[in-house]
Every structure is written in structure tokens, then in C-alpha cells.
Amino acid sequence: MTTFVLIHGAQDGAWSWHLVEAVLREHGHGVVAVDLPSEDDRATWNEYADAVVEAIGDRTDLVVVGHSLGGFTAPLVAERAGADLIVFVAGMIPRPGESANEWWTGTGFTELVRAPGEGEGEEAQFYHDVPPELAAEAQRRVRIQQETPMEHPWPLERWPSIPSRVLIGRDDRFMPEEWSRRVAKARLGVEADAIDGGHCLPLSRPREVADRLERYAAAVQGR
């Protein structure tokens, strides 16, 4: 069966994937989900990828999934581990040589949507469709996200020759659907798939996310 490598976003940890992980394991798949070294002010994208690749070990039949800022780490891991597929779940899609700080302008996010942190409060922006108790637990588990990797250019010189898919939320208040579709088309040449839900799809729609991941894997791995 497939091993799904689940990479969390900014201020999150592996826990943010626990509901999706449970469904995938229930269906017989392997799962790798680790806390990135986001609290380490010395860690760059390479150290983030190191942590995930070490956890993968000698596993094969890999689908690497990045949520939100995890999109910057996912392609690095996929290339180094020889993955079959990269999936962005409400994910930031980088370009070679672009830093995460430059991404906001490079994608048109700042001009067309809003600057990060502006507008509604964090709970309404990110957790509006997450069950209240689960949202409270997620906020209790918030981790420090150091700025160090944000300032460094994304290290790949070219995009990996690995198929990519993009899954977005129709109700995402942080990365709106139509804008996300434009970015996916411009950067990867793919049409994004949308499901109901906001930015934190792994918490608000875990079964739907797991179902999509399984279908993507089956299509690319010939099952």
C-alpha cells in the first residue's frame, strides 16, 4: 500500500494531521508525519526536509503531502525520497529561488487578496469550520514558526519531475478558491480540485482529504 508523508504548515505540528492519519491507517496505508524543526532559528528548508526524509527511512510507494507552508518542504522531500506524487492541500506552491517572504508578492496574494495577518481574526480566518473543541486544541498546540527559512531562497534549481496535485477548500478565507486555482495553473499547470471546507482541511474535513489522497495515489501508482 501507499505511504503518505504528511507535512504540516506554519505554527502547526504533526498532530494537525492526526485525523487524516487515522483514516489512512484504517484503510491499510502507511503514514509518516513528524514535527518540523520550526522552533529552531538555525533551521532552513534543507533541515526541514532532512527531518522528514530521516523519518521516511527506506519506505517506498510515497505520496508527499504539504499543507499550507508545508508546500515549501514537500517538493524537497519528494525529490530526495523518490516519491510518486506531490500533493498540495491548501498549500503554498514555491518557485525555484523564491523565498517564502517573496511568495506573497510573487503569487499576487498581497495585491489581490490581502497582506498576511490583515482582516479577520485568526480563529475566524483559519478555524471557522473546525469543530470548536478541536479548534481550541489546535490553538493550544500552536508552535513557534521561526522566520529563518522564510528569508532563504527555495533551494531547488528546477521543479521536480514528479506529478503534482492541488486540493483546495471552497470556503478558505485565507487562500480563496479562485486565487488558489490561478496559482495552481500558473505554477504547476494543473487544475486544482476543490472540496467544501476552509484552510485547515486536515482538521475540518479529514475523511474527504483522506479520500482524495487515496484517489490521487491510486491514479498515479496504477491501482
C-alpha positions in Angstrom: 0.0 0.0 0.0 0.9 3.7 -0.2 2.9 5.5 2.4 1.6 9.0 2.8 4.1 11.6 4.0 2.1 14.3 5.7 3.9 17.7 6.2 2.3 20.4 8.4 2.1 24.1 8.0 3.4 27.1 9.9 2.8 27.0 13.7 1.4 23.5 13.4 2.9 20.1 14.2 2.3 16.5 13.1 -0.8 16.5 15.3 -2.6 18.6 12.8 -2.8 15.5 10.5 -3.9 13.1 13.2 -7.5 12.7 11.9 -6.4 12.1 8.3 -3.7 9.7 9.5 -6.3 7.7 11.4 -8.4 7.3 8.3 -5.4 6.3 6.1 -4.2 3.8 8.6 -7.7 2.4 8.9 -7.5 1.7 5.2 -4.2 -0.1 5.4 -1.8 2.7 4.3 1.4 3.7 6.0 1.8 7.3 7.3 4.8 9.4 8.1 4.1 12.7 10.0 6.8 14.5 12.0 7.2 17.8 13.7 9.4 20.0 11.5 12.2 21.9 13.3 10.2 25.2 13.0 11.2 26.3 16.5 14.9 26.2 15.7 16.1 29.6 14.5 19.0 27.9 12.7 16.9 25.5 10.6 16.4 26.3 6.9 14.3 24.4 4.3 17.1 21.8 4.0 16.9 21.0 7.7 13.1 20.8 7.4 13.5 18.3 4.6 16.1 16.4 6.5 13.7 15.7 9.4 11.1 14.2 7.1 13.5 12.2 4.9 15.0 10.7 8.0 11.6 9.6 9.3 10.7 8.1 5.9 13.7 5.8 6.0 13.6 3.1 3.4 9.9 3.3 2.7 8.7 3.3 -0.9 5.5 4.0 -2.8 5.5 7.5 -1.4 2.9 10.3 -1.7 4.2 13.5 -0.2 1.6 16.0 1.0 2.2 19.5 2.2 -0.4 21.7 4.0 -0.1 25.5 3.8 3.6 26.4 4.4 4.4 22.7 4.2 4.2 23.2 0.5 7.7 24.6 0.6 9.1 21.4 2.2 7.0 18.8 0.3 8.8 19.0 -3.1 12.2 18.9 -1.5 11.3 15.7 0.3 9.6 14.2 -2.7 12.7 14.7 -4.9 15.1 13.3 -2.3 12.9 10.3 -1.4 11.9 9.4 -4.9 8.2 10.0 -4.3 5.5 9.1 -6.9 3.4 12.2 -6.3 3.3 15.6 -4.6 0.0 16.9 -3.2 -0.6 20.4 -2.0 -3.5 20.7 0.4 -4.3 24.5 0.7 -0.6 24.6 0.1 1.9 27.3 -0.8 3.5 26.4 -4.1 7.1 27.8 -4.4 9.2 28.7 -7.4 13.0 27.9 -7.6 14.9 30.7 -5.9 11.9 32.3 -4.4 11.8 32.9 -0.6 8.6 32.4 1.4 8.6 36.1 2.2 8.7 36.8 -1.6 5.9 34.3 -2.2 3.2 36.7 -1.0 4.1 39.2 -3.7 5.2 36.7 -6.4 1.8 35.0 -6.3 -0.2 38.2 -6.3 -1.5 37.4 -2.8 -0.7 40.8 -1.3 -2.2 42.8 -4.1 -5.2 40.6 -4.9 -6.2 39.3 -1.6 -4.7 40.9 1.5 -1.4 41.1 3.4 -0.8 38.3 5.8 -2.4 39.0 9.2 -4.8 41.6 7.9 -8.6 41.3 8.1 -10.5 39.0 10.4 -9.1 37.3 13.5 -7.1 34.1 13.4 -9.9 31.9 14.7 -12.4 33.2 12.2 -9.9 33.1 9.4 -8.4 29.6 9.9 -10.8 27.6 12.2 -14.2 28.9 11.3 -15.4 25.4 10.1 -13.3 23.3 12.6 -15.4 21.9 15.5 -14.9 24.2 18.5 -13.2 21.8 20.8 -10.8 20.7 18.0 -10.1 24.3 17.1 -9.3 25.1 20.8 -7.0 22.1 21.0 -5.2 23.2 17.7 -4.7 26.7 19.1 -3.4 25.2 22.4 -0.8 23.3 20.4 0.4 26.3 18.3 4.2 26.1 17.9 6.7 28.9 17.2 7.5 29.4 13.5 10.9 31.0 13.1 11.5 33.4 10.3 14.8 31.8 9.3 13.5 29.6 6.4 11.3 32.4 5.2 14.3 34.5 4.4 16.1 31.8 2.4 15.6 31.2 -1.3 13.8 27.9 -2.0 16.8 25.6 -2.7 15.7 23.7 -5.8 17.0 24.9 -9.2 14.1 23.4 -11.1 10.8 21.8 -10.3 11.0 18.0 -9.6 9.9 15.8 -12.4 7.2 14.3 -10.2 3.4 14.6 -10.8 1.6 17.2 -8.6 -2.0 17.7 -7.5 -3.6 20.6 -5.7 -6.5 20.3 -3.3 -8.2 23.5 -2.0 -11.1 24.5 0.2 -14.1 26.2 -1.3 -14.5 28.1 1.9 -10.9 29.0 2.5 -10.8 32.6 4.0 -7.0 32.8 3.9 -6.3 31.5 0.4 -9.5 32.0 -1.5 -10.6 29.4 -4.1 -10.4 31.4 -7.3 -7.0 32.8 -6.4 -5.7 29.4 -5.4 -6.9 28.0 -8.8 -4.9 30.7 -10.6 -1.8 30.0 -8.7 -2.0 26.2 -9.3 -2.5 26.7 -13.0 0.3 29.3 -13.3 2.9 27.5 -11.2 2.2 23.8 -11.9 0.0 23.8 -15.0 -2.7 21.8 -13.1 -6.4 22.4 -12.3 -6.9 22.5 -8.6 -9.6 20.2 -7.1 -11.9 21.8 -4.5 -13.9 20.4 -1.6 -16.0 22.1 1.0 -14.0 23.5 3.9 -11.7 26.2 4.9 -7.9 26.5 5.2 -7.5 23.8 7.9 -8.9 21.0 5.8 -7.0 18.2 7.6 -9.0 19.1 10.8 -12.3 20.2 9.3 -12.6 17.6 6.5 -10.3 14.7 7.4 -12.3 11.9 5.6 -12.7 14.0 2.5 -9.0 14.8 2.4 -8.0 11.2 3.0 -10.4 10.1 0.2 -8.8 12.5 -2.2 -5.3 11.4 -1.2 -6.2 7.8 -1.8 -7.7 8.5 -5.2 -4.7 10.6 -6.3 -2.3 7.8 -5.2 -4.3 5.1 -6.9 -4.3 7.1 -10.2 -0.6 7.8 -10.3 0.5 4.4 -8.9 -1.7 2.5 -11.3 -4.1 0.9 -8.8 
